[in-house]
């Protein structure tokens, strides 16, 4: 029997408020991306499109910061309390990826 991917089993049940906040943020980002596509389709001026791209990037970065903070408060803290020190290594790798 082949080994299952360990990440396939990892899930997080989020409180309703956290879930709603994340989904609203993603909906806004999705709308921004659709807006950028529309600007390209309408042949908008380059700097106007780039301004909107910067705004979408900022929104996605804010989403990442919120998600990372919640991950540290919940998942990482719980794993450390449970003696799962490998979670710290995982967090370090995650932070290194985010800082590229």
Secondary structure as a PSIPRED ss2 file (coil, helix, strand):
# PSIPRED VFORMAT (PSIPRED V4.0)

   1 X C   1.000  0.000  0.000
   2 X C   1.000  0.000  0.000
   3 X C   1.000  0.000  0.000
   4 X C   1.000  0.000  0.000
   5 X C   1.000  0.000  0.000
   6 X H   0.000  1.000  0.000
   7 X H   0.000  1.000  0.000
   8 X H   0.000  1.000  0.000
   9 X H   0.000  1.000  0.000
  10 X C   1.000  0.000  0.000
  11 X C   1.000  0.000  0.000
  12 X C   1.000  0.000  0.000
  13 X C   1.000  0.000  0.000
  14 X C   1.000  0.000  0.000
  15 X C   1.000  0.000  0.000
  16 X H   0.000  1.000  0.000
  17 X H   0.000  1.000  0.000
  18 X H   0.000  1.000  0.000
  19 X H   0.000  1.000  0.000
  20 X H   0.000  1.000  0.000
  21 X H   0.000  1.000  0.000
  22 X H   0.000  1.000  0.000
  23 X H   0.000  1.000  0.000
  24 X H   0.000  1.000  0.000
  25 X H   0.000  1.000  0.000
  26 X H   0.000  1.000  0.000
  27 X H   0.000  1.000  0.000
  28 X H   0.000  1.000  0.000
  29 X H   0.000  1.000  0.000
  30 X H   0.000  1.000  0.000
  31 X H   0.000  1.000  0.000
  32 X H   0.000  1.000  0.000
  33 X H   0.000  1.000  0.000
  34 X H   0.000  1.000  0.000
  35 X H   0.000  1.000  0.000
  36 X H   0.000  1.000  0.000
  37 X H   0.000  1.000  0.000
  38 X H   0.000  1.000  0.000
  39 X H   0.000  1.000  0.000
  40 X H   0.000  1.000  0.000
  41 X H   0.000  1.000  0.000
  42 X C   1.000  0.000  0.000
  43 X C   1.000  0.000  0.000
  44 X C   1.000  0.000  0.000
  45 X C   1.000  0.000  0.000
  46 X H   0.000  1.000  0.000
  47 X H   0.000  1.000  0.000
  48 X H   0.000  1.000  0.000
  49 X H   0.000  1.000  0.000
  50 X H   0.000  1.000  0.000
  51 X H   0.000  1.000  0.000
  52 X H   0.000  1.000  0.000
  53 X H   0.000  1.000  0.000
  54 X H   0.000  1.000  0.000
  55 X H   0.000  1.000  0.000
  56 X H   0.000  1.000  0.000
  57 X H   0.000  1.000  0.000
  58 X H   0.000  1.000  0.000
  59 X H   0.000  1.000  0.000
  60 X H   0.000  1.000  0.000
  61 X H   0.000  1.000  0.000
  62 X H   0.000  1.000  0.000
  63 X H   0.000  1.000  0.000
  64 X H   0.000  1.000  0.000
  65 X H   0.000  1.000  0.000
  66 X H   0.000  1.000  0.000
  67 X H   0.000  1.000  0.000
  68 X H   0.000  1.000  0.000
  69 X H   0.000  1.000  0.000
  70 X H   0.000  1.000  0.000
  71 X H   0.000  1.000  0.000
  72 X H   0.000  1.000  0.000
  73 X H   0.000  1.000  0.000
  74 X H   0.000  1.000  0.000
  75 X H   0.000  1.000  0.000
  76 X H   0.000  1.000  0.000
  77 X H   0.000  1.000  0.000
  78 X H   0.000  1.000  0.000
  79 X H   0.000  1.000  0.000
  80 X H   0.000  1.000  0.000
  81 X H   0.000  1.000  0.000
  82 X C   1.000  0.000  0.000
  83 X C   1.000  0.000  0.000
  84 X C   1.000  0.000  0.000
  85 X C   1.000  0.000  0.000
  86 X H   0.000  1.000  0.000
  87 X H   0.000  1.000  0.000
  88 X H   0.000  1.000  0.000
  89 X H   0.000  1.000  0.000
  90 X H   0.000  1.000  0.000
  91 X H   0.000  1.000  0.000
  92 X H   0.000  1.000  0.000
  93 X H   0.000  1.000  0.000
  94 X H   0.000  1.000  0.000
  95 X H   0.000  1.000  0.000
  96 X H   0.000  1.000  0.000
  97 X H   0.000  1.000  0.000
  98 X H   0.000  1.000  0.000
  99 X C   1.000  0.000  0.000
 100 X C   1.000  0.000  0.000
